[in-house]
Amino acid sequence: REQKGPGSGALYDLGSHLIDQALHLFGMPNSVTAQVTAQRANAETDDYFHVVLHYDQRQVILHSGSIVPANGPRYQIHGSKGSFIKYGIDGQEDALRAGQKPEGDEWGADQPEYYGELAT
């Protein structure tokens, strides 16, 4: 994702997964707007994106940047009856790198400190 070339950059790397999740949750949007750019001085490809999927009564905002000094929520979902806010990185990537296999009921479960919070 850091090298110049077709399919490189933050939008193709992480953004494609976020867009896929949003489409599964909300369906096809009426329109899409996006800002995609390189923020770091020596970046060879995009390292920032802000994509907005526009629906009749809502907007879905997908956002990523490489020069963020502190981690914020990974997910924020707000609706008329409440909000869901989730911190922490998905532990499955580290588990796979460590040689673990996706087996058993506990696979993919978050550590308690990364549980999401629902406010209604």
A tleap script that builds the chain and sets N, CA, C and O, in Angstrom:
source leaprc.protein.ff14SB
mol = sequence {
  NARG GLU GLN LYS GLY PRO GLY SER GLY ALA
  LEU TYR ASP LEU GLY SER HIE LEU ILE ASP
  GLN ALA LEU HIE LEU PHE GLY MET PRO ASN
  SER VAL THR ALA GLN VAL THR ALA GLN ARG
  ALA ASN ALA GLU THR ASP ASP TYR PHE HIE
  VAL VAL LEU HIE TYR ASP GLN ARG GLN VAL
  ILE LEU HIE SER GLY SER ILE VAL PRO ALA
  ASN GLY PRO ARG TYR GLN ILE HIE GLY SER
  LYS GLY SER PHE ILE LYS TYR GLY ILE ASP
  GLY GLN GLU ASP ALA LEU ARG ALA GLY GLN
  LYS PRO GLU GLY ASP GLU TRP GLY ALA ASP
  GLN PRO GLU TYR TYR GLY GLU LEU ALA CTHR
}
set mol.1.N position { 0.806 -1.204 0.000 }
set mol.1.CA position { 0.000 0.000 0.000 }
set mol.1.C position { 0.844 1.261 0.000 }
set mol.1.O position { 0.337 2.333 -0.329 }
set mol.2.N position { 2.106 1.165 0.356 }
set mol.2.CA position { 2.969 2.339 0.456 }
set mol.2.C position { 3.700 2.668 -0.843 }
set mol.2.O position { 4.236 3.766 -0.993 }
set mol.3.N position { 3.724 1.736 -1.768 }
set mol.3.CA position { 4.456 1.897 -3.020 }
set mol.3.C position { 3.525 2.390 -4.123 }
set mol.3.O position { 2.340 2.058 -4.142 }
set mol.4.N position { 4.068 3.182 -5.038 }
set mol.4.CA position { 3.298 3.644 -6.197 }
set mol.4.C position { 2.907 2.462 -7.074 }
set mol.4.O position { 3.672 1.507 -7.209 }
set mol.5.N position { 1.726 2.524 -7.667 }
set mol.5.CA position { 1.315 1.479 -8.599 }
set mol.5.C position { -0.175 1.229 -8.533 }
set mol.5.O position { -0.856 1.683 -7.613 }
set mol.6.N position { -0.676 0.502 -9.520 }
set mol.6.CA position { -2.114 0.194 -9.549 }
set mol.6.C position { -2.541 -0.558 -8.288 }
set mol.6.O position { -1.877 -1.505 -7.866 }
set mol.7.N position { -3.631 -0.135 -7.705 }
set mol.7.CA position { -4.161 -0.811 -6.531 }
set mol.7.C position { -3.433 -0.496 -5.235 }
set mol.7.O position { -3.650 -1.172 -4.230 }
set mol.8.N position { -2.576 0.512 -5.237 }
set mol.8.CA position { -1.854 0.849 -4.010 }
set mol.8.C position { -2.569 1.987 -3.275 }
set mol.8.O position { -3.528 2.566 -3.785 }
set mol.9.N position { -2.095 2.289 -2.098 }
set mol.9.CA position { -2.639 3.399 -1.331 }
set mol.9.C position { -3.668 2.960 -0.313 }
set mol.9.O position { -4.167 1.835 -0.349 }
set mol.10.N position { -3.973 3.864 0.589 }
set mol.10.CA position { -4.881 3.582 1.706 }
set mol.10.C position { -6.291 3.255 1.242 }
set mol.10.O position { -6.944 2.384 1.817 }
set mol.11.N position { -6.768 3.939 0.213 }
set mol.11.CA position { -8.140 3.689 -0.233 }
set mol.11.C position { -8.297 2.271 -0.776 }
set mol.11.O position { -9.269 1.591 -0.446 }
set mol.12.N position { -7.368 1.822 -1.593 }
set mol.12.CA position { -7.461 0.458 -2.123 }
set mol.12.C position { -7.182 -0.582 -1.043 }
set mol.12.O position { -7.780 -1.657 -1.060 }
set mol.13.N position { -6.288 -0.282 -0.105 }
set mol.13.CA position { -5.911 -1.257 0.915 }
set mol.13.C position { -6.995 -1.386 1.984 }
set mol.13.O position { -7.676 -2.410 2.051 }
set mol.14.N position { -7.158 -0.379 2.803 }
set mol.14.CA position { -8.141 -0.411 3.884 }
set mol.14.C position { -9.526 0.004 3.403 }
set mol.14.O position { -10.530 -0.589 3.797 }
set mol.15.N position { -9.575 1.022 2.553 }
set mol.15.CA position { -10.851 1.561 2.109 }
set mol.15.C position { -11.749 0.538 1.449 }
set mol.15.O position { -12.965 0.564 1.638 }
set mol.16.N position { -11.167 -0.362 0.677 }
set mol.16.CA position { -11.988 -1.370 -0.012 }
set mol.16.C position { -12.749 -2.234 0.992 }
set mol.16.O position { -13.895 -2.606 0.741 }
set mol.17.N position { -12.122 -2.560 2.129 }
set mol.17.CA position { -12.794 -3.362 3.156 }
set mol.17.C position { -13.892 -2.558 3.848 }
set mol.17.O position { -14.970 -3.084 4.123 }
set mol.18.N position { -13.619 -1.288 4.126 }
set mol.18.CA position { -14.627 -0.450 4.775 }
set mol.18.C position { -15.831 -0.235 3.869 }
set mol.18.O position { -16.975 -0.288 4.322 }
set mol.19.N position { -15.571 0.006 2.596 }
set mol.19.CA position { -16.661 0.185 1.630 }
set mol.19.C position { -17.486 -1.093 1.533 }
set mol.19.O position { -18.716 -1.042 1.505 }
set mol.20.N position { -16.814 -2.234 1.481 }
set mol.20.CA position { -17.511 -3.520 1.422 }
set mol.20.C position { -18.421 -3.703 2.636 }
set mol.20.O position { -19.571 -4.116 2.490 }
set mol.21.N position { -17.916 -3.400 3.831 }
set mol.21.CA position { -18.730 -3.520 5.041 }
set mol.21.C position { -19.933 -2.578 4.988 }
set mol.21.O position { -21.049 -2.974 5.327 }
set mol.22.N position { -19.709 -1.344 4.567 }
set mol.22.CA position { -20.803 -0.370 4.495 }
set mol.22.C position { -21.873 -0.811 3.503 }
set mol.22.O position { -23.064 -0.671 3.780 }
set mol.23.N position { -21.466 -1.338 2.355 }
set mol.23.CA position { -22.441 -1.798 1.359 }
set mol.23.C position { -23.263 -2.965 1.895 }
set mol.23.O position { -24.463 -3.053 1.633 }
set mol.24.N position { -22.624 -3.857 2.643 }
set mol.24.CA position { -23.364 -4.973 3.237 }
set mol.24.C position { -24.350 -4.485 4.298 }
set mol.24.O position { -25.446 -5.031 4.425 }
set mol.25.N position { -23.968 -3.473 5.048 }
set mol.25.CA position { -24.845 -2.966 6.117 }
set mol.25.C position { -25.963 -2.070 5.595 }
set mol.25.O position { -27.093 -2.147 6.078 }
set mol.26.N position { -25.657 -1.214 4.604 }
set mol.26.CA position { -26.596 -0.166 4.208 }
set mol.26.C position { -27.072 -0.256 2.763 }
set mol.26.O position { -27.980 0.481 2.379 }
set mol.27.N position { -26.493 -1.127 1.956 }
set mol.27.CA position { -26.881 -1.235 0.558 }
set mol.27.C position { -26.190 -0.183 -0.303 }
set mol.27.O position { -25.311 0.546 0.155 }
set mol.28.N position { -26.613 -0.126 -1.558 }
set mol.28.CA position { -26.013 0.822 -2.502 }
set mol.28.C position { -26.457 2.248 -2.181 }
set mol.28.O position { -27.647 2.499 -1.989 }
set mol.29.N position { -25.514 3.172 -2.125 }
set mol.29.CA position { -25.866 4.566 -1.851 }
set mol.29.C position { -26.429 5.242 -3.092 }
set mol.29.O position { -26.286 4.742 -4.208 }
set mol.30.N position { -27.070 6.386 -2.880 }
set mol.30.CA position { -27.561 7.188 -3.999 }
set mol.30.C position { -26.413 7.892 -4.715 }
set mol.30.O position { -26.438 8.062 -5.934 }
set mol.31.N position { -25.411 8.297 -3.946 }
set mol.31.CA position { -24.230 8.946 -4.516 }
set mol.31.C position { -23.069 8.805 -3.552 }
set mol.31.O position { -23.253 8.442 -2.390 }
set mol.32.N position { -21.865 9.096 -4.043 }
set mol.32.CA position { -20.637 8.995 -3.254 }
set mol.32.C position { -19.787 10.226 -3.520 }
set mol.32.O position { -19.634 10.650 -4.665 }
set mol.33.N position { -19.234 10.797 -2.457 }
set mol.33.CA position { -18.227 11.838 -2.611 }
set mol.33.C position { -16.999 11.398 -1.826 }
set mol.33.O position { -17.109 10.669 -0.840 }
set mol.34.N position { -15.829 11.846 -2.270 }
set mol.34.CA position { -14.601 11.407 -1.600 }
set mol.34.C position { -13.490 12.423 -1.759 }
set mol.34.O position { -13.409 13.144 -2.753 }
set mol.35.N position { -12.651 12.456 -0.767 }
set mol.35.CA position { -11.378 13.170 -0.843 }
set mol.35.C position { -10.310 12.114 -0.586 }
set mol.35.O position { -10.343 11.424 0.433 }
set mol.36.N position { -9.366 11.992 -1.511 }
set mol.36.CA position { -8.279 11.027 -1.400 }
set mol.36.C position { -6.997 11.778 -1.698 }
set mol.36.O position { -6.872 12.400 -2.753 }
set mol.37.N position { -6.033 11.726 -0.770 }
set mol.37.CA position { -4.817 12.508 -0.958 }
set mol.37.C position { -3.648 11.882 -0.203 }
set mol.37.O position { -3.826 10.977 0.612 }
set mol.38.N position { -2.474 12.375 -0.488 }
set mol.38.CA position { -1.268 12.019 0.264 }
set mol.38.C position { -0.972 13.166 1.222 }
set mol.38.O position { -0.754 14.296 0.785 }
set mol.39.N position { -0.964 12.891 2.501 }
set mol.39.CA position { -0.706 13.925 3.500 }
set mol.39.C position { 0.768 13.973 3.911 }
set mol.39.O position { 1.292 15.049 4.200 }
set mol.40.N position { 1.433 12.830 3.938 }
set mol.40.CA position { 2.829 12.814 4.370 }
set mol.40.C position { 3.719 13.398 3.272 }
set mol.40.O position { 3.464 13.199 2.085 }
set mol.41.N position { 4.745 14.107 3.673 }
set mol.41.CA position { 5.617 14.824 2.731 }
set mol.41.C position { 6.226 13.920 1.674 }
set mol.41.O position { 6.300 14.322 0.513 }
set mol.42.N position { 6.661 12.728 2.021 }
set mol.42.CA position { 7.339 11.843 1.063 }
set mol.42.C position { 6.478 10.667 0.618 }
set mol.42.O position { 7.001 9.670 0.119 }
set mol.43.N position { 5.172 10.774 0.792 }
set mol.43.CA position { 4.288 9.668 0.421 }
set mol.43.C position { 4.335 9.434 -1.084 }
set mol.43.O position { 4.333 10.378 -1.874 }
set mol.44.N position { 4.378 8.165 -1.465 }
set mol.44.CA position { 4.376 7.794 -2.884 }
set mol.44.C position { 2.970 7.513 -3.390 }
set mol.44.O position { 2.749 7.411 -4.597 }
set mol.45.N position { 2.024 7.389 -2.475 }
set mol.45.CA position { 0.644 7.107 -2.847 }
set mol.45.C position { -0.276 7.702 -1.778 }
set mol.45.O position { 0.208 8.239 -0.782 }
set mol.46.N position { -1.576 7.615 -1.969 }
set mol.46.CA position { -2.493 8.218 -1.006 }
set mol.46.C position { -2.384 7.539 0.357 }
set mol.46.O position { -2.261 6.318 0.458 }
set mol.47.N position { -2.434 8.360 1.394 }
set mol.47.CA position { -2.405 7.845 2.762 }
set mol.47.C position { -3.553 8.409 3.590 }
set mol.47.O position { -3.568 8.265 4.812 }
set mol.48.N position { -4.509 9.047 2.933 }
set mol.48.CA position { -5.660 9.650 3.595 }
set mol.48.C position { -6.870 9.529 2.683 }
set mol.48.O position { -6.776 9.748 1.475 }
set mol.49.N position { -8.007 9.179 3.274 }
set mol.49.CA position { -9.264 9.257 2.516 }
set mol.49.C position { -10.413 9.602 3.440 }
set mol.49.O position { -10.414 9.271 4.626 }
set mol.50.N position { -11.390 10.278 2.860 }
set mol.50.CA position { -12.640 10.633 3.521 }
set mol.50.C position { -13.728 10.384 2.482 }
set mol.50.O position { -13.899 11.174 1.554 }
set mol.51.N position { -14.454 9.297 2.639 }
set mol.51.CA position { -15.477 8.883 1.678 }
set mol.51.C position { -16.841 9.012 2.346 }
set mol.51.O position { -17.028 8.557 3.475 }
set mol.52.N position { -17.781 9.624 1.660 }
set mol.52.CA position { -19.142 9.761 2.186 }
set mol.52.C position { -20.094 9.057 1.223 }
set mol.52.O position { -20.169 9.385 0.038 }
set mol.53.N position { -20.817 8.083 1.766 }
set mol.53.CA position { -21.863 7.397 1.014 }
set mol.53.C position { -23.175 8.077 1.393 }
set mol.53.O position { -23.540 8.130 2.568 }
set mol.54.N position { -23.872 8.593 0.399 }
set mol.54.CA position { -25.097 9.361 0.633 }
set mol.54.C position { -26.326 8.493 0.377 }
set mol.54.O position { -26.477 7.902 -0.693 }
set mol.55.N position { -27.203 8.428 1.385 }
set mol.55.CA position { -28.463 7.698 1.307 }
set mol.55.C position { -29.598 8.695 1.518 }
set mol.55.O position { -29.344 9.865 1.806 }
set mol.56.N position { -30.832 8.254 1.380 }
set mol.56.CA position { -31.975 9.164 1.523 }
set mol.56.C position { -31.953 9.916 2.851 }
set mol.56.O position { -31.987 11.147 2.864 }
set mol.57.N position { -31.898 9.200 3.949 }
set mol.57.CA position { -32.003 9.818 5.271 }
set mol.57.C position { -30.719 9.723 6.091 }
set mol.57.O position { -30.742 10.033 7.283 }
set mol.58.N position { -29.599 9.306 5.495 }
set mol.58.CA position { -28.369 9.150 6.269 }
set mol.58.C position { -27.151 9.340 5.390 }
set mol.58.O position { -27.227 9.338 4.161 }
set mol.59.N position { -26.035 9.503 6.059 }
set mol.59.CA position { -24.738 9.493 5.402 }
set mol.59.C position { -23.873 8.482 6.137 }
set mol.59.O position { -23.948 8.366 7.360 }
set mol.60.N position { -23.062 7.761 5.400 }
set mol.60.CA position { -22.092 6.841 5.977 }
set mol.60.C position { -20.721 7.404 5.653 }
set mol.60.O position { -20.378 7.587 4.485 }
set mol.61.N position { -19.933 7.679 6.694 }
set mol.61.CA position { -18.629 8.317 6.518 }
set mol.61.C position { -17.542 7.296 6.814 }
set mol.61.O position { -17.514 6.694 7.888 }
set mol.62.N position { -16.655 7.110 5.855 }
set mol.62.CA position { -15.522 6.192 5.975 }
set mol.62.C position { -14.263 7.050 5.901 }
set mol.62.O position { -14.089 7.830 4.966 }
set mol.63.N position { -13.398 6.901 6.882 }
set mol.63.CA position { -12.312 7.867 7.027 }
set mol.63.C position { -11.056 7.161 7.525 }
set mol.63.O position { -11.126 6.313 8.414 }
set mol.64.N position { -9.908 7.513 6.950 }
set mol.64.CA position { -8.635 6.960 7.411 }
set mol.64.C position { -7.524 7.948 7.109 }
set mol.64.O position { -7.535 8.611 6.071 }
set mol.65.N position { -6.567 8.044 8.016 }
set mol.65.CA position { -5.407 8.909 7.817 }
set mol.65.C position { -4.173 8.304 8.454 }
set mol.65.O position { -4.271 7.588 9.450 }
set mol.66.N position { -3.011 8.587 7.885 }
set mol.66.CA position { -1.759 8.020 8.382 }
set mol.66.C position { -1.036 8.903 9.382 }
set mol.66.O position { -0.129 8.431 10.067 }
set mol.67.N position { -1.406 10.159 9.484 }
set mol.67.CA position { -0.682 11.045 10.395 }
set mol.67.C position { -1.553 11.444 11.585 }
set mol.67.O position { -1.542 12.596 12.019 }
set mol.68.N position { -2.290 10.496 12.094 }
set mol.68.CA position { -3.156 10.724 13.241 }
set mol.68.C position { -2.330 10.480 14.509 }
set mol.68.O position { -1.809 9.380 14.691 }
set mol.69.N position { -2.198 11.477 15.384 }
set mol.69.CA position { -1.309 11.327 16.540 }
set mol.69.C position { -1.827 10.389 17.628 }
set mol.69.O position { -1.031 9.872 18.412 }
set mol.70.N position { -3.129 10.158 17.696 }
set mol.70.CA position { -3.689 9.271 18.712 }
set mol.70.C position { -4.860 8.509 18.124 }
set mol.70.O position { -5.600 9.031 17.289 }
set mol.71.N position { -5.022 7.276 18.562 }
set mol.71.CA position { -6.133 6.466 18.074 }
set mol.71.C position { -7.452 6.964 18.641 }
set mol.71.O position { -7.554 7.285 19.825 }
set mol.72.N position { -8.446 7.022 17.790 }
set mol.72.CA position { -9.807 7.343 18.207 }
set mol.72.C position { -10.655 6.102 18.038 }
set mol.72.O position { -10.121 5.005 17.873 }
set mol.73.N position { -11.965 6.255 18.077 }
set mol.73.CA position { -12.837 5.101 17.864 }
set mol.73.C position { -12.629 4.500 16.476 }
set mol.73.O position { -12.377 5.219 15.508 }
set mol.74.N position { -12.736 3.190 16.392 }
set mol.74.CA position { -12.662 2.496 15.096 }
set mol.74.C position { -14.001 2.593 14.380 }
set mol.74.O position { -14.059 2.706 13.156 }
set mol.75.N position { -15.066 2.548 15.153 }
set mol.75.CA position { -16.403 2.654 14.582 }
set mol.75.C position { -17.222 3.604 15.443 }
set mol.75.O position { -17.146 3.574 16.671 }
set mol.76.N position { -17.996 4.437 14.788 }
set mol.76.CA position { -19.003 5.255 15.447 }
set mol.76.C position { -20.261 5.151 14.595 }
set mol.76.O position { -20.272 5.537 13.427 }
set mol.77.N position { -21.301 4.630 15.191 }
set mol.77.CA position { -22.560 4.478 14.475 }
set mol.77.C position { -23.617 5.212 15.284 }
set mol.77.O position { -23.870 4.871 16.439 }
set mol.78.N position { -24.230 6.213 14.679 }
set mol.78.CA position { -25.205 7.046 15.366 }
set mol.78.C position { -26.550 6.970 14.650 }
set mol.78.O position { -26.619 7.066 13.425 }
set mol.79.N position { -27.605 6.797 15.420 }
set mol.79.CA position { -28.950 6.759 14.869 }
set mol.79.C position { -29.912 7.487 15.777 }
set mol.79.O position { -29.517 8.047 16.799 }
set mol.80.N position { -31.166 7.477 15.400 }
set mol.80.CA position { -32.168 8.225 16.162 }
set mol.80.C position { -32.442 7.617 17.536 }
set mol.80.O position { -32.999 8.293 18.402 }
set mol.81.N position { -32.064 6.353 17.757 }
set mol.81.CA position { -32.348 5.707 19.038 }
set mol.81.C position { -31.099 5.378 19.842 }
set mol.81.O position { -31.192 4.769 20.907 }
set mol.82.N position { -29.924 5.777 19.342 }
set mol.82.CA position { -28.723 5.504 20.108 }
set mol.82.C position { -27.462 5.576 19.270 }
set mol.82.O position { -27.490 5.893 18.081 }
set mol.83.N position { -26.362 5.273 19.926 }
set mol.83.CA position { -25.049 5.269 19.280 }
set mol.83.C position { -24.269 4.043 19.725 }
set mol.83.O position { -24.429 3.560 20.846 }
set mol.84.N position { -23.420 3.547 18.830 }
set mol.84.CA position { -22.497 2.459 19.147 }
set mol.84.C position { -21.102 2.967 18.832 }
set mol.84.O position { -20.832 3.414 17.717 }
set mol.85.N position { -20.209 2.895 19.826 }
set mol.85.CA position { -18.835 3.358 19.642 }
set mol.85.C position { -17.905 2.216 20.015 }
set mol.85.O position { -18.046 1.592 21.066 }
set mol.86.N position { -16.949 1.957 19.125 }
set mol.86.CA position { -16.048 0.814 19.271 }
set mol.86.C position { -14.614 1.273 19.119 }
set mol.86.O position { -14.271 1.927 18.134 }
set mol.87.N position { -13.767 0.937 20.089 }
set mol.87.CA position { -12.342 1.215 20.047 }
set mol.87.C position { -11.596 -0.083 19.774 }
set mol.87.O position { -12.164 -1.170 19.882 }
set mol.88.N position { -10.330 0.034 19.423 }
set mol.88.CA position { -9.454 -1.126 19.314 }
set mol.88.C position { -9.389 -1.720 17.933 }
set mol.88.O position { -10.319 -1.616 17.133 }
set mol.89.N position { -8.261 -2.345 17.680 }
set mol.89.CA position { -7.999 -3.003 16.396 }
set mol.89.C position { -8.494 -4.440 16.467 }
set mol.89.O position { -8.421 -5.073 17.520 }
set mol.90.N position { -8.988 -4.947 15.371 }
set mol.90.CA position { -9.425 -6.331 15.267 }
set mol.90.C position { -8.239 -7.249 15.574 }
set mol.90.O position { -7.216 -7.187 14.892 }
set mol.91.N position { -8.370 -8.089 16.583 }
set mol.91.CA position { -7.285 -8.972 17.004 }
set mol.91.C position { -7.036 -10.153 16.082 }
set mol.91.O position { -6.065 -10.883 16.278 }
set mol.92.N position { -7.888 -10.363 15.078 }
set mol.92.CA position { -7.711 -11.524 14.205 }
set mol.92.C position { -6.424 -11.455 13.395 }
set mol.92.O position { -5.793 -12.485 13.157 }
set mol.93.N position { -6.023 -10.255 12.967 }
set mol.93.CA position { -4.802 -10.137 12.164 }
set mol.93.C position { -3.581 -10.597 12.945 }
set mol.93.O position { -2.785 -11.390 12.443 }
set mol.94.N position { -3.427 -10.101 14.176 }
set mol.94.CA position { -2.294 -10.509 15.010 }
set mol.94.C position { -2.351 -12.004 15.315 }
set mol.94.O position { -1.319 -12.675 15.333 }
set mol.95.N position { -3.552 -12.526 15.555 }
set mol.95.CA position { -3.692 -13.951 15.844 }
set mol.95.C position { -3.257 -14.796 14.638 }
set mol.95.O position { -2.575 -15.807 14.804 }
set mol.96.N position { -3.646 -14.387 13.443 }
set mol.96.CA position { -3.234 -15.126 12.242 }
set mol.96.C position { -1.728 -15.057 12.044 }
set mol.96.O position { -1.100 -16.057 11.695 }
set mol.97.N position { -1.140 -13.872 12.266 }
set mol.97.CA position { 0.319 -13.731 12.147 }
set mol.97.C position { 1.048 -14.624 13.145 }
set mol.97.O position { 2.145 -15.106 12.864 }
set mol.98.N position { 0.444 -14.844 14.307 }
set mol.98.CA position { 1.044 -15.676 15.349 }
set mol.98.C position { 0.820 -17.165 15.087 }
set mol.98.O position { 1.227 -18.008 15.887 }
set mol.99.N position { 0.173 -17.487 13.969 }
set mol.99.CA position { -0.017 -18.883 13.601 }
set mol.99.C position { -1.303 -19.512 14.100 }
set mol.99.O position { -1.526 -20.705 13.893 }
set mol.100.N position { -2.155 -18.733 14.755 }
set mol.100.CA position { -3.431 -19.279 15.217 }
set mol.100.C position { -4.372 -19.475 14.045 }
set mol.100.O position { -4.266 -18.793 13.025 }
set mol.101.N position { -5.283 -20.403 14.198 }
set mol.101.CA position { -6.243 -20.708 13.146 }
set mol.101.C position { -7.649 -20.288 13.600 }
set mol.101.O position { -7.953 -20.307 14.792 }
set mol.102.N position { -8.503 -19.909 12.637 }
set mol.102.CA position { -9.876 -19.490 12.997 }
set mol.102.C position { -10.741 -20.683 13.377 }
set mol.102.O position { -11.566 -21.153 12.593 }
set mol.103.N position { -10.530 -21.163 14.609 }
set mol.103.CA position { -11.260 -22.325 15.103 }
set mol.103.C position { -11.829 -22.024 16.480 }
set mol.103.O position { -11.265 -21.227 17.230 }
set mol.104.N position { -12.922 -22.646 16.804 }
set mol.104.CA position { -13.499 -22.540 18.144 }
set mol.104.C position { -14.400 -21.337 18.316 }
set mol.104.O position { -14.415 -20.419 17.496 }
set mol.105.N position { -15.150 -21.366 19.405 }
set mol.105.CA position { -16.132 -20.324 19.690 }
set mol.105.C position { -15.493 -18.987 20.048 }
set mol.105.O position { -16.125 -17.943 19.890 }
set mol.106.N position { -14.266 -19.003 20.521 }
set mol.106.CA position { -13.603 -17.774 20.963 }
set mol.106.C position { -12.895 -17.034 19.830 }
set mol.106.O position { -12.445 -15.905 20.025 }
set mol.107.N position { -12.788 -17.645 18.653 }
set mol.107.CA position { -12.071 -17.007 17.549 }
set mol.107.C position { -12.746 -15.683 17.178 }
set mol.107.O position { -13.960 -15.624 16.982 }
set mol.108.N position { -11.953 -14.646 17.087 }
set mol.108.CA position { -12.460 -13.343 16.681 }
set mol.108.C position { -13.078 -12.530 17.799 }
set mol.108.O position { -13.480 -11.386 17.586 }
set mol.109.N position { -13.159 -13.113 19.003 }
set mol.109.CA position { -13.747 -12.385 20.136 }
set mol.109.C position { -12.804 -11.278 20.587 }
set mol.109.O position { -11.590 -11.472 20.636 }
set mol.110.N position { -13.357 -10.133 20.911 }
set mol.110.CA position { -12.569 -9.001 21.392 }
set mol.110.C position { -12.120 -9.212 22.825 }
set mol.110.O position { -12.756 -9.930 23.597 }
set mol.111.N position { -11.008 -8.569 23.166 }
set mol.111.CA position { -10.602 -8.462 24.563 }
set mol.111.C position { -11.590 -7.496 25.237 }
set mol.111.O position { -12.086 -6.578 24.584 }
set mol.112.N position { -11.877 -7.686 26.509 }
set mol.112.CA position { -12.867 -6.822 27.186 }
set mol.112.C position { -12.572 -5.324 27.058 }
set mol.112.O position { -13.501 -4.522 26.971 }
set mol.113.N position { -11.306 -4.942 27.047 }
set mol.113.CA position { -10.997 -3.511 26.951 }
set mol.113.C position { -11.373 -2.911 25.586 }
set mol.113.O position { -11.405 -1.690 25.430 }
set mol.114.N position { -11.653 -3.772 24.604 }
set mol.114.CA position { -12.038 -3.298 23.272 }
set mol.114.C position { -13.519 -3.501 22.968 }
set mol.114.O position { -13.950 -3.289 21.834 }
set mol.115.N position { -14.290 -3.903 23.951 }
set mol.115.CA position { -15.729 -4.063 23.724 }
set mol.115.C position { -16.325 -2.719 23.291 }
set mol.115.O position { -15.895 -1.659 23.745 }
set mol.116.N position { -17.300 -2.785 22.422 }
set mol.116.CA position { -18.003 -1.589 22.023 }
set mol.116.C position { -18.970 -1.136 23.110 }
set mol.116.O position { -19.319 -1.897 24.012 }
set mol.117.N position { -19.395 0.121 23.002 }
set mol.117.CA position { -20.333 0.660 23.988 }
set mol.117.C position { -21.580 1.159 23.257 }
set mol.117.O position { -21.495 1.945 22.314 }
set mol.118.N position { -22.720 0.691 23.707 }
set mol.118.CA position { -23.999 1.092 23.146 }
set mol.118.C position { -24.669 2.071 24.099 }
set mol.118.O position { -24.872 1.766 25.274 }
set mol.119.N position { -25.008 3.236 23.591 }
set mol.119.CA position { -25.722 4.246 24.383 }
set mol.119.C position { -27.092 4.468 23.741 }
set mol.119.O position { -27.192 4.816 22.564 }
set mol.120.N position { -28.143 4.260 24.535 }
set mol.120.CA position { -29.503 4.440 24.011 }
set mol.120.C position { -30.229 5.517 24.784 }
set mol.120.O position { -31.387 5.814 24.491 }
savepdb mol mol.pdb
quit
